[in-house]
Amino acid sequence: MSHDPYQIWISEIILQQTQVKQGLPYFEKFMKRFPTLSSLAEAHLDEVLKYWEGLGYYSRARNLHSTAQTLVRDYKGQFPKTAEALMKLKGIGPYTARAISSLAFGEQTAVVDGNVFRVLSRFFTDPFCIDLPAARKHYQQIADQFMGEEKAGDFNQSMMDLGAMICRPGQPDCDACPLRSACKAFKTQSQTKFPVRKPKTPKPERTALCYVIEHRGKFWMQQRDASGLWGGLFEFPWYEPSDTVPDFLSLPEWVELGKVIHVFTHFTLHLKVMYTCPPKNIFPPKTLTVSLEDIDNLSLPKAMHKVLQLVRNK
Ligand code: SF4
């Protein structure tokens, strides 16, 4: 178990949206390139985004970079030691703040995330729905009581490990669980009924046309705004039916290369990928055009890697 606040911070941010098994290689690569807070603060944001490529939710990488700079500039390169103070930093929510303060600095506070919700709701057969906004407060109180006088760092690490490896979603491995003799869900064989969740509503589907234009071996690319969806990343431009499409795209000779489906948290995007290779340069001035080899040096979201694959296979 690491007591280094920097390592705990990076690993917790990576694991926010990623399973341990998938996240570990990213963590190792990231730590190799940015082994210290100052190395991260000094790096260029584009490089940090490049190392984040494939993990999604890129605002996490932008926040990491910005907070590293804040800590070096305003905190003499030291992490604050309490969850309350850590939560004032960009991108550090209650869970990450408590993980850092308890594991690195021994603050007596329990951490609760989806894994801990699951363990507690099963252990107590607690019917409180974990999708409700009040769930965090509810389970935080239970976790703090459950922890009692135990050392917070050890308690939190055990709960996180238990949730990730034994009391897993779906069918838990109760035979390997140290809490089995007191667990209410095990006693009543109702493990799969907990945690209680809201019924899922189907995600909205959105469609868009993605335009790949090649002229003299160079492709039209654009960089997205720094904030919002895929903030700061590069893409082949795409437009939804409600968007205003630039005039120069009204060419007759488009070929469909294929379709790319990408699932976001709140919607599913269906991209129809269109390709053309006009003999004349049709791009307006200042358009970013990049050769196929150089596209590999840009930070692209996963969906654009799929588009790139279609372009390479054409
Ligand atoms: S006994 Fe089973 S359901 Fe209960 S906490 Fe352990 S793994 Fe989870």
Boltz pocket constraint, residues with backbone or C-beta under 6 A from the ligand:
constraints:
  - pocket:
      binder: B
      contacts: [[A, 118], [A, 119], [A, 122], [A, 123], [A, 166], [A, 167], [A, 168], [A, 172], [A, 173], [A, 174], [A, 177], [A, 178], [A, 179], [A, 180], [A, 183], [A, 184], [A, 185], [A, 186], [A, 191]]
      max_distance: 6.0
